[in-house]
Amino acid sequence: MSAAGEPAPFLFIIAGEPSGDALGAALIVALRERTGGRLRIAGIGGELMAAQGIESLVPLADLAVAGVAEVLPRAPLILRRVRQTVAAIRALRPDAVVTIDSSGFSWRVAHGLRRHGETLPLIHYVAPMVWAWRAGRARRIARWYDHLLTLLPFEPPYFERVGLAASYVGHPVLESGAGRGDAARFRATHGLAADELLIAVLPGSRGGEVRRLLPVFGAALRLLEQRIGPFRVAVPTVATVADVVTAGVAGWPVRPVVLRGPADKYDAFAASRVALAASGTVALELALARLPMVVAYRLNPLTEALLDRILKVRQVNLVNLLLGRTLVREHLRRNCAPAPLAASLAELIGDERVRSAHLQGYDEAMRRLRGDGERETISPSRAAADRILAILAAKREGATLK
């Protein structure tokens, strides 16, 4: 916590996509709590960080792009935003910069600052998946950053061995409230009968992935309806893609309920029998909610061909990675198709043994995510805030950051 006589910490916080926006918002709340409200912030974020006082330097939609082939057409805009961000940071002179995930944008900003000789502390929040990608990514980030905050307990050693100080702070999904949804409230709010089958569909938070996945998901749901009979669908979304999602599901025969913003999301999880989701952090939210899931992902064919050459693992779902085995069906690339998706959903809806295995596995994954007692019981956002404030204190005292 900041001493009364010290100036208020001034942080420039960058989130380049909606998942990072959620992390950034929770971090800001924790930093304000730890500093008694004595905090100055600037940066880049989305709707959740805006609610915490960030006036985003650039629109989040400009940056929320995934995949090599997807990024290439946007490269001039993204590089212009990088230069704009570097210039703003150099003009504002914050005490430190915290970048959150979104390595394609964040790392270019960090590189740009170092290239200009800036020595202010650079902290990255969310480790890149070095067990899945080439290890050179770990060495590269170590050249630019002073500290890494990791979400998973087994990540720090990957980076410490290349000289980057790293702290496991825990995954913010643990404080998300994903496991505290109210099924009855959701059904009453949206006029669903108590016995009406509901499926949660989560097509992602980036425009490109949503446009690719929605037609596949819609076709899978049509096949599923032919197989098991009628059901309803809840589609949680975020502001950056809400209009695209609303238009994309308009022709679905299952009368989808599109949820704009986070308010109804966890209630929808509680009311649902199963989820169909784009692969990503949402898998951990679904596991915490104990909602059996099928995950899928499809990229541009050029990007998928590149990934086939460089990926070191054959699965990407965080639940499976935490367990060290395959539990959640991952329909990636060519297997992201209507027929296999419908078959996997039907199994999870109707087979109680499979559902029970999923629930037991989710509970085990959540125990591992908590680190099995490796980290003291404190919310991940507060742990991240404490580490950042400790780094600022060390900088003021002239201590070595690494």
N, C-alpha and C positions, 0 to 999 in steps of 0.2 A: 504494500500500500504506500502511496506517495506521502511523504512528510509534508506538513502544512507549509513550510517555508520554501519548498521546491516549486519550480514552475510546473504547470499542468503538462503532462506528457502529450506530445503532438505526434500522431501516427497517420501515415498515409497507407490505407488498406485497399488492396486490389482483389476483386473477385471477378473472374471472367465468364462465369456461367451460373445458372440458378442454384446448383448445389453449393457452389462456393458462396453465393449470396446468403444462403441460410447459415452457413458456418460463420460468415462475417458478421451477420446480425447478432448471433448468439455471443460471439466474441466481444462485440462492442458492449453488449449488456453486461458481460462479466467484467470488462475493463472499467466500466463506469462504477460498478459495485466495488471493485477493489481499490479504486482511486477516490471513492467518496464523491463521484460525479465530476472530479477535476480532470477532464479529458478533452482534448481537441482532436478532431478527426477530419480527414479529407480522403478522397479516393474514388474508386470505381466500384459500382455494385448495382443491384437490381432493386426490386420493390421492397424486400425485407430490410436491406441496409438503408434504403431511403427512409423507411419508417423509424430508423434509429439515428437519422440526422445526416446521412451522407447525401450530398448533392453530387451525383455521379458525373465525373469529368466527361465520360463518353457513354453512349447507350450500350447497355449490356448485350443487346441483340447483335451489335457489330462484332462481338468477340466470341459468342457462343457457337462455335463451329468445331466439328470433330471430323478427323480423317484427312489424309494427305490430299486426295482428289477434291475434297470439299473445301479445303483451305486455299488451294492454289488460285481459284478465281477471286477470292477475297483478299489475297495477299497484299495488294497495294493499299487497300483500306486498313487492314490490320497493322501493317508496317507504319502507316501514317499515324494510327492511334498510339503505337509504341513510341514514336518520336514525340508526339503531343504529351504523352504521360511522363516521359523522361524529362521533358522541358518543364512541366508543371512541378514535378518533385524538386528539381534543382532550383526553381524559383521560390517554392514554399518553404524549403529547408525543414522538413519534419525531423523529429528525433530518430525515427526508424521507419522503414517500409516493411509492411507485412503483405506478402502475396499469397493468395489462397488457390491451390490447385491450378487448373488451366495453364499447364506448363508452356504451351505454345506461345501464349501472350506474356505470361509472368516472367519467364526466363529471358525473353528478349528485353523486357524492361530492366531486369537485373543486369544483364550483359551491357545494355546501353549506359546504365549508371556507372558501372565499373569502368567502362571504356572512357568515360569522361572524368575518371579519377575520383569519383565520389566514394567516400569512406564510411558513410553512415551505415548503421547496422541494417542488413537485409535478412529477413526471416521468412522462410517458406513454410506454409501450413498445408499439410497433406503430401505425403511422400509419393514420388512416382513409383510405378510398379517395376522395380528393377529386377524382380524375379521373373517377370514376363518379357521385359525388353532387354536390350543390350546393356551390359553393366557400365558402358561408357557414359550413360546418362547420369549415373551417380557421381562419376568423376567430374563431369561437366558442372553439375549443380554445386559441387564442392568448391569450384573455382570462384563462384560468384557470391554464394551465400555464407552468412555467419552461423546460422542455426536452422535446424529443421525440426518442425513439430510433427510427429507421426500419429496416426490414428490407430494403428495396429501394433500390438505388443512385440511382434517379431521383426519389425522394420529397422529400428535404430542400428543394429550391427552392420547392415548392408552399407550404411553411409559412414559410420564411424571408421570403418576399415579404409576408406579413401580420404579421411581427414576432415569430415564434416561433423561437427557436434550435433547430436540429435537427441530429442527427448520424446518419449512416449507419453502423450497426454490423455489418450482415450478417445473413443469415437463419439462425436456429439449425438449420434443417433440414440445413444443411451439416455439422453435427456430430452429427447424429441417429443415424448408423450405418445409415440406410435402404439404403445401397448395399452393405452387408456381410452380408446375410442368407445363411443356409446352407440351400440347398434340400434336400440329402440328409438333413440333420438333421431338418428339418420332416417329410419323408416318412417317415423311420424312426419318429419320435415318434408320428405319427398314422396309421400303417399304410397309407400310400399307395404304390402301386407306382410304379416309376421312370417308366413311360410313361403313367400315369394323368393325364388332363387336369384341371388345377386352375384355378379362377377365384377371385380375391380379390374379395370384396364388402364395401364399406365404406359403411354407410347413415347415417353421421353420429354426432355425439356429444351432440345435444340431443334430448330426448324427443319434441318435436313433429315434427322433421324425420324422425326414425326411424320414427315411426308413419305418416307420410305416404309415405315412400319404400319401406318394406319390402314392402307389397302390390304396388307397381309393379315393384320389383326381382324379387320372386318370380314374378310373371306373365311378366316378360321372360325369366327363366331357364327357365321351362316352355316358352316358345316356342323358345328357343335349343336346348333338349334335343331338341325335335321336329325341329329343322333339322339339327343336327350330331351327335346321338347323346349318349350318357351322359358325364357329367363330375362332378367333385366341387367343392365350394365351401368356402372358408375365409372366416370372417366375424370379423375383428378388431373388438373393441369396447372400451369403457371402462366404469369402474364405475358411472357415473351412469345408463347406459342398458343395462347388461348383461342385466338381467332382461327388459326390454322386447324386446331383440333376440332373446334365447333363445326367448321365447314366440312372437315374430313369424316366426321361421324354422322352427318346429317342423313345419309342414306342407309344407315344400318337399320335392320329390322327389329332390333331389340330395345328400342326406345331408350337410348342412352341418356343418362343424367350427367351433364358436363359440370364439373365443379371448378370454379375459378377461384384460385387462391387456396391457402392451406386450411381454412377453418373446418371444412367438412371432411377433409381427407382421411383422418384417422377414424372418424365415425363410420365412413364408408368401408374402411378395412374391417372394422368390427362387425359390420352387417353382412360382409361378403363371405361366400363359401370358398372362393379361390381367386387368385389374381393372375393376370397375364401382363407381364411387364417388360419394358426395355431393360436390358442389362445395365446395372449401375448401382449407385448407393441405395436406391429404393429397395433393393433386395434385403438390406439390413433392417430397414423400417418394416418390411413385411414379415421378416423373421421375428422381430421384436413383438409385432402384432399377432404372431402365431397364425398367420394366414398362408396356407399352402400356395405355392407359386410355381409358375412356369415362366422362364425368362427367354428372351429372344433378342437378336440384334442383327442388323444388316447395314453394311456400309456400301459406298460406291465400289464397284467391282475392281477398280484399280487399287484402291486402298486395301481391299480384302486380299488381293494377290500379294501386295507388299507385306501384309501381316502374316500371311502363310509362310513367308520366308524368314521373318525375324522373331516371331513369337516363340518363347521357350516353353510355354505351358499350353495345354489343350483346353483349358477351361478358364473363365474369367470371373465367374460369379463369386462374390465375396463370401457367401455362406460356404460354398465348396472349398474355397481357399483357406478359410478358417478351420474347417473340419479336416482338410487334407484328404478328402475323398469326394466323390460325386454323389450328391443327394438331390440337388435341384437340377431338373432337366434344362440344359442350355441349348437352345435352338439358334445356332450361329450360322451366318453366311448361307450356304445352300440349304441347310436344314431349317432355316427360318422360312417356313412355307405353311400354307393353310392346313393341309392334311395332318402333318405331324403335330402341329400346335393343337389342333382340335382333339387329336387322340390323347395327348398328354393332359389336356384340361379335363377331358371326360374321365380319365383314370383318377385324377385328384379329386374330382367331384364325387365319384361313386365308390371308390375302393377305400374302405376305412383302414385297412392295414397300411396302405401307402400313406394315407393322411397321418396316421399315428407315427409312422417312421419319420415323416417330415417334422412333425411337432417336436418329437424328441431331439432330432438333429438341430432344429432351430434353438432349442433351449441350450444345447451343448455349445453351439456357435456363439450365443450371447455370453455364456460363461467365459469362453475363450477371448471374446472381444473385451470383456472387462479385465482381462489379464490374469485371471485366477489369483487375484490378490497381489499382483506385482506392483500395482500403483495404489496409493492410499485412496480411500473413498472420498472423492471430490469430483464435482462435475467436470467433464472434459473441457468445457469452455472456460471454467475458472482455472483449471490447471494450465491451459494455454495462456490465459491472461497473466497468471502468476509468472510463467516462464518469460513472457515478453517483458514484463515490468522488471524482472530480475536482470535481464539483458540490458535494459536501459540504465538500471542502477549501476551495473558493472561498467558500462560505458562512461557514465558520469564520474566514476571513481578511477577511471583509467585502467581498469582491469582488462585482461585479454579475453576476448569473446570466445575464442576457439579453444 
